[in-house]
């Protein structure tokens, strides 16, 4: 069965100004989990509250995961530039 749901890669800005990258099909639910429940990543649980700084849609989970991997390899300066420009990540 093929999943036709939209996937998203996102960057969260944590309370200590660090950035966290992840993927989801529901941005609102995932942000709430990061801020309010034990389902959020261990990294963000220690750095609450977090805010959504960037998101980009992907056609499938595989593409979202490739985008996530690419973003995680970026320097913080490059991630900050991406956030400020509201740009789009293009895979090499």
N, CA, C and O atoms as a CHARMM CRD file, in Angstrom:
* protein
*
  368
    1    1 UNK  N      0.84100  -1.18200   0.00000 PROA 1      0.00000
    2    1 UNK  CA     0.00000   0.00000   0.00000 PROA 1      0.00000
    3    1 UNK  C      0.88600   1.24500   0.00000 PROA 1      0.00000
    4    1 UNK  O      1.77600   1.37800   0.84000 PROA 1      0.00000
    5    2 UNK  N      0.64500   2.13500  -0.92100 PROA 2      0.00000
    6    2 UNK  CA     1.44100   3.35500  -1.04200 PROA 2      0.00000
    7    2 UNK  C      0.85500   4.45400  -0.16700 PROA 2      0.00000
    8    2 UNK  O     -0.35700   4.66300  -0.13900 PROA 2      0.00000
    9    3 UNK  N      1.73700   5.15700   0.54700 PROA 3      0.00000
   10    3 UNK  CA     1.31100   6.25200   1.41400 PROA 3      0.00000
   11    3 UNK  C      1.33600   7.55300   0.62300 PROA 3      0.00000
   12    3 UNK  O      2.40100   8.00100   0.19800 PROA 3      0.00000
   13    4 UNK  N      0.17100   8.16000   0.42200 PROA 4      0.00000
   14    4 UNK  CA     0.08000   9.40400  -0.34200 PROA 4      0.00000
   15    4 UNK  C      0.05200  10.64500   0.54300 PROA 4      0.00000
   16    4 UNK  O     -0.17200  11.75000   0.04800 PROA 4      0.00000
   17    5 UNK  N      0.27700  10.47900   1.84000 PROA 5      0.00000
   18    5 UNK  CA     0.28900  11.61400   2.75700 PROA 5      0.00000
   19    5 UNK  C      1.49000  12.50200   2.47700 PROA 5      0.00000
   20    5 UNK  O      2.55100  12.03100   2.06700 PROA 5      0.00000
   21    6 UNK  N      1.30400  13.78600   2.70500 PROA 6      0.00000
   22    6 UNK  CA     2.42500  14.71600   2.57300 PROA 6      0.00000
   23    6 UNK  C      3.35900  14.52700   3.76100 PROA 6      0.00000
   24    6 UNK  O      2.90900  14.36900   4.89600 PROA 6      0.00000
   25    7 UNK  N      4.62300  14.54400   3.50200 PROA 7      0.00000
   26    7 UNK  CA     5.64800  14.46400   4.54100 PROA 7      0.00000
   27    7 UNK  C      6.33900  15.81100   4.62200 PROA 7      0.00000
   28    7 UNK  O      6.37800  16.56300   3.64900 PROA 7      0.00000
   29    8 UNK  N      6.88300  16.10400   5.78600 PROA 8      0.00000
   30    8 UNK  CA     7.58000  17.36700   6.01100 PROA 8      0.00000
   31    8 UNK  C      8.90100  17.10900   6.71400 PROA 8      0.00000
   32    8 UNK  O      9.01800  16.23100   7.56900 PROA 8      0.00000
   33    9 UNK  N      9.88600  17.89900   6.32900 PROA 9      0.00000
   34    9 UNK  CA    11.12000  17.98700   7.10200 PROA 9      0.00000
   35    9 UNK  C     11.03600  19.34100   7.79800 PROA 9      0.00000
   36    9 UNK  O     10.57600  20.31800   7.20800 PROA 9      0.00000
   37   10 UNK  N     11.47900  19.39800   9.05100 PROA 10     0.00000
   38   10 UNK  CA    11.32400  20.63100   9.81700 PROA 10     0.00000
   39   10 UNK  C     12.55300  20.90700  10.67100 PROA 10     0.00000
   40   10 UNK  O     13.30500  20.00200  11.03000 PROA 10     0.00000
   41   11 UNK  N     12.73000  22.17700  10.98400 PROA 11     0.00000
   42   11 UNK  CA    13.74600  22.62300  11.93100 PROA 11     0.00000
   43   11 UNK  C     13.04000  23.30600  13.08800 PROA 11     0.00000
   44   11 UNK  O     12.18800  24.17100  12.88600 PROA 11     0.00000
   45   12 UNK  N     13.39900  22.91300  14.29500 PROA 12     0.00000
   46   12 UNK  CA    12.88300  23.54800  15.49900 PROA 12     0.00000
   47   12 UNK  C     13.97600  24.38600  16.12600 PROA 12     0.00000
   48   12 UNK  O     15.13900  23.98500  16.15500 PROA 12     0.00000
   49   13 UNK  N     13.59800  25.55700  16.63200 PROA 13     0.00000
   50   13 UNK  CA    14.53200  26.36000  17.41600 PROA 13     0.00000
   51   13 UNK  C     14.24700  26.06100  18.87800 PROA 13     0.00000
   52   13 UNK  O     13.13200  26.25100  19.36400 PROA 13     0.00000
   53   14 UNK  N     15.27500  25.59200  19.56500 PROA 14     0.00000
   54   14 UNK  CA    15.13700  25.22600  20.97200 PROA 14     0.00000
   55   14 UNK  C     15.37800  26.43600  21.87000 PROA 14     0.00000
   56   14 UNK  O     15.87400  27.46900  21.42100 PROA 14     0.00000
   57   15 UNK  N     15.02200  26.29400  23.13300 PROA 15     0.00000
   58   15 UNK  CA    15.15200  27.36100  24.12100 PROA 15     0.00000
   59   15 UNK  C     16.59100  27.86900  24.24600 PROA 15     0.00000
   60   15 UNK  O     16.80700  29.04100  24.55400 PROA 15     0.00000
   61   16 UNK  N     17.57200  26.99800  24.01100 PROA 16     0.00000
   62   16 UNK  CA    18.98200  27.40200  24.09900 PROA 16     0.00000
   63   16 UNK  C     19.52500  27.90400  22.75800 PROA 16     0.00000
   64   16 UNK  O     20.73500  28.06500  22.59900 PROA 16     0.00000
   65   17 UNK  N     18.62400  28.15300  21.78600 PROA 17     0.00000
   66   17 UNK  CA    18.93700  28.64700  20.44800 PROA 17     0.00000
   67   17 UNK  C     19.56800  27.59200  19.53700 PROA 17     0.00000
   68   17 UNK  O     19.99500  27.91800  18.43000 PROA 17     0.00000
   69   18 UNK  N     19.63300  26.35200  19.97500 PROA 18     0.00000
   70   18 UNK  CA    20.10600  25.28900  19.09200 PROA 18     0.00000
   71   18 UNK  C     18.97600  24.90900  18.14000 PROA 18     0.00000
   72   18 UNK  O     17.82700  25.30400  18.34000 PROA 18     0.00000
   73   19 UNK  N     19.30800  24.14000  17.10500 PROA 19     0.00000
   74   19 UNK  CA    18.32600  23.72300  16.11100 PROA 19     0.00000
   75   19 UNK  C     18.20700  22.20500  16.10900 PROA 19     0.00000
   76   19 UNK  O     19.19600  21.49100  16.27500 PROA 19     0.00000
   77   20 UNK  N     16.98800  21.72600  15.91900 PROA 20     0.00000
   78   20 UNK  CA    16.71400  20.29200  15.85600 PROA 20     0.00000
   79   20 UNK  C     15.98300  20.02000  14.54600 PROA 20     0.00000
   80   20 UNK  O     15.05600  20.74800  14.19100 PROA 20     0.00000
   81   21 UNK  N     16.39000  18.98100  13.82900 PROA 21     0.00000
   82   21 UNK  CA    15.79200  18.62900  12.54700 PROA 21     0.00000
   83   21 UNK  C     15.06500  17.29400  12.66000 PROA 21     0.00000
   84   21 UNK  O     15.55800  16.36300  13.29800 PROA 21     0.00000
   85   22 UNK  N     13.88700  17.20600  12.03600 PROA 22     0.00000
   86   22 UNK  CA    13.13300  15.95900  12.04300 PROA 22     0.00000
   87   22 UNK  C     12.18500  15.87900  10.86100 PROA 22     0.00000
   88   22 UNK  O     12.10900  16.80400  10.05200 PROA 22     0.00000
   89   23 UNK  N     11.45600  14.76000  10.76100 PROA 23     0.00000
   90   23 UNK  CA    10.44900  14.56300   9.71700 PROA 23     0.00000
   91   23 UNK  C      9.13400  14.13600  10.35700 PROA 23     0.00000
   92   23 UNK  O      9.11900  13.51700  11.42000 PROA 23     0.00000
   93   24 UNK  N      8.03200  14.47400   9.69600 PROA 24     0.00000
   94   24 UNK  CA     6.70300  14.12600  10.20300 PROA 24     0.00000
   95   24 UNK  C      5.67500  14.24600   9.08900 PROA 24     0.00000
   96   24 UNK  O      5.95300  14.80800   8.03000 PROA 24     0.00000
   97   25 UNK  N      4.48100  13.71000   9.34100 PROA 25     0.00000
   98   25 UNK  CA     3.35700  13.94300   8.42900 PROA 25     0.00000
   99   25 UNK  C      2.38300  14.96000   9.01800 PROA 25     0.00000
  100   25 UNK  O      1.46000  15.40500   8.33500 PROA 25     0.00000
  101   26 UNK  N      2.58600  15.32700  10.27900 PROA 26     0.00000
  102   26 UNK  CA     1.68200  16.26300  10.96100 PROA 26     0.00000
  103   26 UNK  C      2.50600  17.24000  11.80200 PROA 26     0.00000
  104   26 UNK  O      2.88000  16.93200  12.93300 PROA 26     0.00000
  105   27 UNK  N      2.78200  18.40800  11.24500 PROA 27     0.00000
  106   27 UNK  CA     3.64100  19.39200  11.91800 PROA 27     0.00000
  107   27 UNK  C      3.05900  19.86400  13.24700 PROA 27     0.00000
  108   27 UNK  O      3.77900  19.96500  14.24000 PROA 27     0.00000
  109   28 UNK  N      1.77300  20.15000  13.26900 PROA 28     0.00000
  110   28 UNK  CA     1.14600  20.66500  14.48600 PROA 28     0.00000
  111   28 UNK  C      1.22700  19.64200  15.62600 PROA 28     0.00000
  112   28 UNK  O      1.58500  19.98600  16.75200 PROA 28     0.00000
  113   29 UNK  N      0.89300  18.39200  15.32400 PROA 29     0.00000
  114   29 UNK  CA     0.95300  17.33500  16.34000 PROA 29     0.00000
  115   29 UNK  C      2.37700  17.13000  16.82800 PROA 29     0.00000
  116   29 UNK  O      2.61900  16.99100  18.02700 PROA 29     0.00000
  117   30 UNK  N      3.32400  17.11100  15.88600 PROA 30     0.00000
  118   30 UNK  CA     4.71700  16.84100  16.25900 PROA 30     0.00000
  119   30 UNK  C      5.28900  17.96800  17.11400 PROA 30     0.00000
  120   30 UNK  O      6.01600  17.70400  18.07100 PROA 30     0.00000
  121   31 UNK  N      4.97500  19.20500  16.78800 PROA 31     0.00000
  122   31 UNK  CA     5.44500  20.33300  17.59500 PROA 31     0.00000
  123   31 UNK  C      4.88200  20.23200  19.01200 PROA 31     0.00000
  124   31 UNK  O      5.59100  20.47200  19.98800 PROA 31     0.00000
  125   32 UNK  N      3.61100  19.87900  19.11300 PROA 32     0.00000
  126   32 UNK  CA     2.98900  19.70800  20.42900 PROA 32     0.00000
  127   32 UNK  C      3.68200  18.58100  21.19900 PROA 32     0.00000
  128   32 UNK  O      3.91900  18.71200  22.40000 PROA 32     0.00000
  129   33 UNK  N      4.01000  17.47900  20.52400 PROA 33     0.00000
  130   33 UNK  CA     4.71700  16.37400  21.18200 PROA 33     0.00000
  131   33 UNK  C      6.08300  16.82700  21.68900 PROA 33     0.00000
  132   33 UNK  O      6.48000  16.48100  22.80100 PROA 33     0.00000
  133   34 UNK  N      6.80000  17.59700  20.87800 PROA 34     0.00000
  134   34 UNK  CA     8.12000  18.08300  21.29700 PROA 34     0.00000
  135   34 UNK  C      8.01300  18.97500  22.53300 PROA 34     0.00000
  136   34 UNK  O      8.89900  18.95900  23.38700 PROA 34     0.00000
  137   35 UNK  N      6.94100  19.74500  22.63100 PROA 35     0.00000
  138   35 UNK  CA     6.79700  20.69500  23.73300 PROA 35     0.00000
  139   35 UNK  C      6.09800  20.15600  24.97000 PROA 35     0.00000
  140   35 UNK  O      6.36000  20.62100  26.07900 PROA 35     0.00000
  141   36 UNK  N      5.20900  19.17700  24.79500 PROA 36     0.00000
  142   36 UNK  CA     4.33200  18.82000  25.90600 PROA 36     0.00000
  143   36 UNK  C      4.33800  17.36300  26.33900 PROA 36     0.00000
  144   36 UNK  O      3.78700  17.04700  27.39400 PROA 36     0.00000
  145   37 UNK  N      4.93100  16.47300  25.57700 PROA 37     0.00000
  146   37 UNK  CA     4.80900  15.06000  25.94300 PROA 37     0.00000
  147   37 UNK  C      6.15700  14.35200  25.95800 PROA 37     0.00000
  148   37 UNK  O      7.18700  14.91800  25.59100 PROA 37     0.00000
  149   38 UNK  N      6.11600  13.11500  26.38700 PROA 38     0.00000
  150   38 UNK  CA     7.32000  12.28100  26.38300 PROA 38     0.00000
  151   38 UNK  C      7.60200  11.70100  25.00500 PROA 38     0.00000
  152   38 UNK  O      8.59600  10.99700  24.82700 PROA 38     0.00000
  153   39 UNK  N      6.74400  11.98300  24.02400 PROA 39     0.00000
  154   39 UNK  CA     6.94100  11.47200  22.67000 PROA 39     0.00000
  155   39 UNK  C      7.90300  12.34100  21.86500 PROA 39     0.00000
  156   39 UNK  O      8.35000  11.94000  20.79000 PROA 39     0.00000
  157   40 UNK  N      8.22100  13.52200  22.37600 PROA 40     0.00000
  158   40 UNK  CA     9.19100  14.38000  21.71100 PROA 40     0.00000
  159   40 UNK  C     10.58400  13.79100  21.85100 PROA 40     0.00000
  160   40 UNK  O     10.83500  12.98400  22.74600 PROA 40     0.00000
  161   41 UNK  N     11.47500  14.18700  20.98100 PROA 41     0.00000
  162   41 UNK  CA    12.84800  13.68900  21.03000 PROA 41     0.00000
  163   41 UNK  C     13.50400  14.04200  22.36400 PROA 41     0.00000
  164   41 UNK  O     13.22500  15.08900  22.94900 PROA 41     0.00000
  165   42 UNK  N     14.36300  13.17100  22.82500 PROA 42     0.00000
  166   42 UNK  CA    15.08500  13.39700  24.08300 PROA 42     0.00000
  167   42 UNK  C     15.82800  14.73800  24.03500 PROA 42     0.00000
  168   42 UNK  O     15.88400  15.46100  25.03000 PROA 42     0.00000
  169   43 UNK  N     16.39100  15.05700  22.87800 PROA 43     0.00000
  170   43 UNK  CA    17.13100  16.30500  22.70700 PROA 43     0.00000
  171   43 UNK  C     16.24000  17.51200  22.99900 PROA 43     0.00000
  172   43 UNK  O     16.64600  18.42100  23.72300 PROA 43     0.00000
  173   44 UNK  N     15.03400  17.52500  22.44200 PROA 44     0.00000
  174   44 UNK  CA    14.16300  18.69000  22.62500 PROA 44     0.00000
  175   44 UNK  C     13.50100  18.71200  23.99500 PROA 44     0.00000
  176   44 UNK  O     13.16700  19.78600  24.49600 PROA 44     0.00000
  177   45 UNK  N     13.30400  17.55800  24.60900 PROA 45     0.00000
  178   45 UNK  CA    12.69800  17.52900  25.95100 PROA 45     0.00000
  179   45 UNK  C     13.54400  18.31700  26.94100 PROA 45     0.00000
  180   45 UNK  O     13.01000  18.91900  27.87300 PROA 45     0.00000
  181   46 UNK  N     14.85000  18.31800  26.74800 PROA 46     0.00000
  182   46 UNK  CA    15.76100  19.03000  27.64800 PROA 46     0.00000
  183   46 UNK  C     15.92700  20.50200  27.26200 PROA 46     0.00000
  184   46 UNK  O     16.61800  21.24900  27.95400 PROA 46     0.00000
  185   47 UNK  N     15.29600  20.92100  26.15900 PROA 47     0.00000
  186   47 UNK  CA    15.49900  22.28300  25.64900 PROA 47     0.00000
  187   47 UNK  C     14.17900  22.97800  25.31900 PROA 47     0.00000
  188   47 UNK  O     14.10100  23.76200  24.37200 PROA 47     0.00000
  189   48 UNK  N     13.16700  22.69200  26.08700 PROA 48     0.00000
  190   48 UNK  CA    11.84900  23.29000  25.86500 PROA 48     0.00000
  191   48 UNK  C     11.80300  24.72200  26.36400 PROA 48     0.00000
  192   48 UNK  O     12.55600  25.06800  27.27500 PROA 48     0.00000
  193   49 UNK  N     10.95900  25.56100  25.80800 PROA 49     0.00000
  194   49 UNK  CA    10.05900  25.28400  24.69800 PROA 49     0.00000
  195   49 UNK  C     10.78700  25.36300  23.36100 PROA 49     0.00000
  196   49 UNK  O     11.83200  26.00400  23.24000 PROA 49     0.00000
  197   50 UNK  N     10.21500  24.70200  22.36600 PROA 50     0.00000
  198   50 UNK  CA    10.75600  24.75800  21.01300 PROA 50     0.00000
  199   50 UNK  C      9.72300  25.41700  20.10600 PROA 50     0.00000
  200   50 UNK  O      8.52000  25.33600  20.35500 PROA 50     0.00000
  201   51 UNK  N     10.20800  26.07000  19.05200 PROA 51     0.00000
  202   51 UNK  CA     9.31700  26.70500  18.08000 PROA 51     0.00000
  203   51 UNK  C      9.69200  26.23900  16.68300 PROA 51     0.00000
  204   51 UNK  O     10.84900  25.91500  16.41400 PROA 51     0.00000
  205   52 UNK  N      8.71600  26.20700  15.80800 PROA 52     0.00000
  206   52 UNK  CA     8.95400  25.81100  14.42600 PROA 52     0.00000
  207   52 UNK  C      9.66800  26.95300  13.70500 PROA 52     0.00000
  208   52 UNK  O      9.15400  28.06900  13.63500 PROA 52     0.00000
  209   53 UNK  N     10.85500  26.66600  13.17200 PROA 53     0.00000
  210   53 UNK  CA    11.64900  27.69000  12.49500 PROA 53     0.00000
  211   53 UNK  C     11.61100  27.54000  10.97600 PROA 53     0.00000
  212   53 UNK  O     11.76000  28.52200  10.25000 PROA 53     0.00000
  213   54 UNK  N     11.41100  26.30700  10.49500 PROA 54     0.00000
  214   54 UNK  CA    11.45600  26.03500   9.05500 PROA 54     0.00000
  215   54 UNK  C     10.73100  24.73200   8.78700 PROA 54     0.00000
  216   54 UNK  O     10.78500  23.80700   9.59800 PROA 54     0.00000
  217   55 UNK  N     10.05200  24.65400   7.65100 PROA 55     0.00000
  218   55 UNK  CA     9.51800  23.37300   7.19500 PROA 55     0.00000
  219   55 UNK  C      9.45400  23.35900   5.68500 PROA 55     0.00000
  220   55 UNK  O      9.30900  24.39500   5.03600 PROA 55     0.00000
  221   56 UNK  N      9.56400  22.16400   5.14400 PROA 56     0.00000
  222   56 UNK  CA     9.48600  21.96900   3.70300 PROA 56     0.00000
  223   56 UNK  C      8.75900  20.66500   3.45100 PROA 56     0.00000
  224   56 UNK  O      9.04000  19.65500   4.09700 PROA 56     0.00000
  225   57 UNK  N      7.83000  20.68200   2.51900 PROA 57     0.00000
  226   57 UNK  CA     7.09600  19.46000   2.20900 PROA 57     0.00000
  227   57 UNK  C      7.92600  18.56600   1.29500 PROA 57     0.00000
  228   57 UNK  O      8.80100  19.02200   0.55900 PROA 57     0.00000
  229   58 UNK  N      7.61700  17.28500   1.37100 PROA 58     0.00000
  230   58 UNK  CA     8.27000  16.28300   0.53500 PROA 58     0.00000
  231   58 UNK  C      7.19200  15.35700  -0.00500 PROA 58     0.00000
  232   58 UNK  O      6.12700  15.21800   0.59600 PROA 58     0.00000
  233   59 UNK  N      7.46800  14.72900  -1.13100 PROA 59     0.00000
  234   59 UNK  CA     6.45400  13.89400  -1.77300 PROA 59     0.00000
  235   59 UNK  C      6.25700  12.54800  -1.08800 PROA 59     0.00000
  236   59 UNK  O      5.20800  11.92100  -1.23600 PROA 59     0.00000
  237   60 UNK  N      7.26500  12.10100  -0.33600 PROA 60     0.00000
  238   60 UNK  CA     7.17800  10.80100   0.33100 PROA 60     0.00000
  239   60 UNK  C      8.15300  10.77500   1.50800 PROA 60     0.00000
  240   60 UNK  O      8.98700  11.66900   1.65800 PROA 60     0.00000
  241   61 UNK  N      8.03900   9.75100   2.33000 PROA 61     0.00000
  242   61 UNK  CA     8.90800   9.64400   3.50100 PROA 61     0.00000
  243   61 UNK  C     10.37800   9.55700   3.10000 PROA 61     0.00000
  244   61 UNK  O     11.23800  10.16100   3.74000 PROA 61     0.00000
  245   62 UNK  N     10.65600   8.81600   2.05300 PROA 62     0.00000
  246   62 UNK  CA    12.03600   8.65500   1.59700 PROA 62     0.00000
  247   62 UNK  C     12.66300  10.00500   1.24900 PROA 62     0.00000
  248   62 UNK  O     13.79400  10.28900   1.64200 PROA 62     0.00000
  249   63 UNK  N     11.92600  10.82800   0.51600 PROA 63     0.00000
  250   63 UNK  CA    12.44300  12.15200   0.15700 PROA 63     0.00000
  251   63 UNK  C     12.62300  13.01300   1.40600 PROA 63     0.00000
  252   63 UNK  O     13.62200  13.72100   1.53400 PROA 63     0.00000
  253   64 UNK  N     11.66400  12.95500   2.32400 PROA 64     0.00000
  254   64 UNK  CA    11.77100  13.72800   3.56800 PROA 64     0.00000
  255   64 UNK  C     13.00800  13.31600   4.35500 PROA 64     0.00000
  256   64 UNK  O     13.70800  14.16800   4.90300 PROA 64     0.00000
  257   65 UNK  N     13.27900  12.02400   4.41500 PROA 65     0.00000
  258   65 UNK  CA    14.45700  11.53400   5.14600 PROA 65     0.00000
  259   65 UNK  C     15.75400  11.95100   4.46300 PROA 65     0.00000
  260   65 UNK  O     16.73900  12.25200   5.13700 PROA 65     0.00000
  261   66 UNK  N     15.76200  11.97100   3.13300 PROA 66     0.00000
  262   66 UNK  CA    16.95500  12.43900   2.41200 PROA 66     0.00000
  263   66 UNK  C     17.18400  13.92800   2.67000 PROA 66     0.00000
  264   66 UNK  O     18.32000  14.36100   2.86500 PROA 66     0.00000
  265   67 UNK  N     16.09900  14.71200   2.66900 PROA 67     0.00000
  266   67 UNK  CA    16.21200  16.14300   2.98000 PROA 67     0.00000
  267   67 UNK  C     16.71400  16.34400   4.40500 PROA 67     0.00000
  268   67 UNK  O     17.57700  17.18600   4.65300 PROA 67     0.00000
  269   68 UNK  N     16.16800  15.56500   5.34300 PROA 68     0.00000
  270   68 UNK  CA    16.60000  15.65100   6.74100 PROA 68     0.00000
  271   68 UNK  C     18.09500  15.37300   6.85700 PROA 68     0.00000
  272   68 UNK  O     18.81700  16.10600   7.53300 PROA 68     0.00000
  273   69 UNK  N     18.55200  14.32400   6.20200 PROA 69     0.00000
  274   69 UNK  CA    19.97300  13.96900   6.24700 PROA 69     0.00000
  275   69 UNK  C     20.83100  15.09900   5.68200 PROA 69     0.00000
  276   69 UNK  O     21.88000  15.43000   6.23600 PROA 69     0.00000
  277   70 UNK  N     20.37900  15.68400   4.58600 PROA 70     0.00000
  278   70 UNK  CA    21.11800  16.78300   3.95600 PROA 70     0.00000
  279   70 UNK  C     21.18100  17.99800   4.88800 PROA 70     0.00000
  280   70 UNK  O     22.23500  18.61700   5.03500 PROA 70     0.00000
  281   71 UNK  N     20.05800  18.33300   5.51300 PROA 71     0.00000
  282   71 UNK  CA    20.01600  19.48300   6.42200 PROA 71     0.00000
  283   71 UNK  C     20.89700  19.23900   7.64100 PROA 71     0.00000
  284   71 UNK  O     21.59900  20.14600   8.08900 PROA 71     0.00000
  285   72 UNK  N     20.86700  18.03100   8.17700 PROA 72     0.00000
  286   72 UNK  CA    21.67300  17.72100   9.36200 PROA 72     0.00000
  287   72 UNK  C     23.16800  17.86400   9.09300 PROA 72     0.00000
  288   72 UNK  O     23.94500  18.08700  10.02100 PROA 72     0.00000
  289   73 UNK  N     23.57200  17.73700   7.84200 PROA 73     0.00000
  290   73 UNK  CA    24.99000  17.88100   7.48100 PROA 73     0.00000
  291   73 UNK  C     25.39200  19.34600   7.28400 PROA 73     0.00000
  292   73 UNK  O     26.57900  19.65600   7.19100 PROA 73     0.00000
  293   74 UNK  N     24.40900  20.24100   7.22200 PROA 74     0.00000
  294   74 UNK  CA    24.70200  21.67100   7.04500 PROA 74     0.00000
  295   74 UNK  C     25.29700  22.25500   8.32400 PROA 74     0.00000
  296   74 UNK  O     25.05200  21.75600   9.42200 PROA 74     0.00000
  297   75 UNK  N     26.07100  23.30700   8.16400 PROA 75     0.00000
  298   75 UNK  CA    26.55600  24.04100   9.33200 PROA 75     0.00000
  299   75 UNK  C     25.38500  24.81700   9.93100 PROA 75     0.00000
  300   75 UNK  O     24.36100  25.01400   9.27600 PROA 75     0.00000
  301   76 UNK  N     25.54200  25.25000  11.17000 PROA 76     0.00000
  302   76 UNK  CA    24.47100  26.04000  11.79100 PROA 76     0.00000
  303   76 UNK  C     24.26000  27.33600  11.01500 PROA 76     0.00000
  304   76 UNK  O     23.12100  27.77100  10.84200 PROA 76     0.00000
  305   77 UNK  N     25.33200  27.95400  10.54800 PROA 77     0.00000
  306   77 UNK  CA    25.21500  29.18700   9.77400 PROA 77     0.00000
  307   77 UNK  C     24.37300  28.96100   8.51700 PROA 77     0.00000
  308   77 UNK  O     23.52500  29.78600   8.18000 PROA 77     0.00000
  309   78 UNK  N     24.60600  27.85400   7.83000 PROA 78     0.00000
  310   78 UNK  CA    23.84400  27.53500   6.61900 PROA 78     0.00000
  311   78 UNK  C     22.36800  27.30400   6.97000 PROA 78     0.00000
  312   78 UNK  O     21.48100  27.73700   6.23500 PROA 78     0.00000
  313   79 UNK  N     22.10700  26.62200   8.09100 PROA 79     0.00000
  314   79 UNK  CA    20.72100  26.40000   8.53400 PROA 79     0.00000
  315   79 UNK  C     20.04400  27.72800   8.86400 PROA 79     0.00000
  316   79 UNK  O     18.88100  27.93500   8.51900 PROA 79     0.00000
  317   80 UNK  N     20.76700  28.62600   9.52900 PROA 80     0.00000
  318   80 UNK  CA    20.20700  29.94100   9.86800 PROA 80     0.00000
  319   80 UNK  C     19.88200  30.73100   8.59900 PROA 80     0.00000
  320   80 UNK  O     18.85800  31.41200   8.53300 PROA 80     0.00000
  321   81 UNK  N     20.74700  30.64000   7.60500 PROA 81     0.00000
  322   81 UNK  CA    20.50200  31.31400   6.33000 PROA 81     0.00000
  323   81 UNK  C     19.25700  30.74700   5.66300 PROA 81     0.00000
  324   81 UNK  O     18.44400  31.49400   5.11800 PROA 81     0.00000
  325   82 UNK  N     19.10800  29.43500   5.70300 PROA 82     0.00000
  326   82 UNK  CA    17.92600  28.78000   5.14600 PROA 82     0.00000
  327   82 UNK  C     16.65600  29.27600   5.83800 PROA 82     0.00000
  328   82 UNK  O     15.65900  29.56700   5.17700 PROA 82     0.00000
  329   83 UNK  N     16.69300  29.37000   7.15200 PROA 83     0.00000
  330   83 UNK  CA    15.53600  29.83300   7.92600 PROA 83     0.00000
  331   83 UNK  C     15.19200  31.27800   7.56700 PROA 83     0.00000
  332   83 UNK  O     14.03000  31.59800   7.31800 PROA 83     0.00000
  333   84 UNK  N     16.19900  32.14600   7.53900 PROA 84     0.00000
  334   84 UNK  CA    15.96300  33.57100   7.26500 PROA 84     0.00000
  335   84 UNK  C     15.46900  33.81900   5.84700 PROA 84     0.00000
  336   84 UNK  O     14.66100  34.71800   5.61400 PROA 84     0.00000
  337   85 UNK  N     15.95100  33.02400   4.90400 PROA 85     0.00000
  338   85 UNK  CA    15.56300  33.23300   3.50900 PROA 85     0.00000
  339   85 UNK  C     14.26000  32.53200   3.15500 PROA 85     0.00000
  340   85 UNK  O     13.69500  32.76100   2.08600 PROA 85     0.00000
  341   86 UNK  N     13.78200  31.67100   4.06100 PROA 86     0.00000
  342   86 UNK  CA    12.58900  30.85600   3.78600 PROA 86     0.00000
  343   86 UNK  C     12.75700  30.12800   2.45800 PROA 86     0.00000
  344   86 UNK  O     11.81600  29.98500   1.67800 PROA 86     0.00000
  345   87 UNK  N     13.97800  29.67500   2.22900 PROA 87     0.00000
  346   87 UNK  CA    14.30400  29.00200   0.98300 PROA 87     0.00000
  347   87 UNK  C     13.83300  27.56300   0.94400 PROA 87     0.00000
  348   87 UNK  O     13.12200  27.09000   1.83000 PROA 87     0.00000
  349   88 UNK  N     14.24700  26.89100  -0.10000 PROA 88     0.00000
  350   88 UNK  CA    13.92500  25.48900  -0.30300 PROA 88     0.00000
  351   88 UNK  C     15.21900  24.71200  -0.41700 PROA 88     0.00000
  352   88 UNK  O     16.15200  25.14400  -1.09400 PROA 88     0.00000
  353   89 UNK  N     15.27900  23.57900   0.23400 PROA 89     0.00000
  354   89 UNK  CA    16.44800  22.71500   0.14900 PROA 89     0.00000
  355   89 UNK  C     16.33300  21.89700  -1.12700 PROA 89     0.00000
  356   89 UNK  O     15.30000  21.28100  -1.39000 PROA 89     0.00000
  357   90 UNK  N     17.39500  21.89600  -1.91200 PROA 90     0.00000
  358   90 UNK  CA    17.44300  21.09500  -3.13200 PROA 90     0.00000
  359   90 UNK  C     18.48900  20.02400  -2.92000 PROA 90     0.00000
  360   90 UNK  O     19.63200  20.31400  -2.56800 PROA 90     0.00000
  361   91 UNK  N     18.08900  18.78600  -3.13700 PROA 91     0.00000
  362   91 UNK  CA    19.03500  17.68300  -2.95800 PROA 91     0.00000
  363   91 UNK  C     20.04800  17.67400  -4.09200 PROA 91     0.00000
  364   91 UNK  O     19.70700  17.95100  -5.24200 PROA 91     0.00000
  365   92 UNK  N     21.29400  17.35500  -3.76200 PROA 92     0.00000
  366   92 UNK  CA    22.33500  17.30200  -4.80300 PROA 92     0.00000
  367   92 UNK  C     22.10200  16.15200  -5.76200 PROA 92     0.00000
  368   92 UNK  O     22.88000  15.96000  -6.69600 PROA 92     0.00000
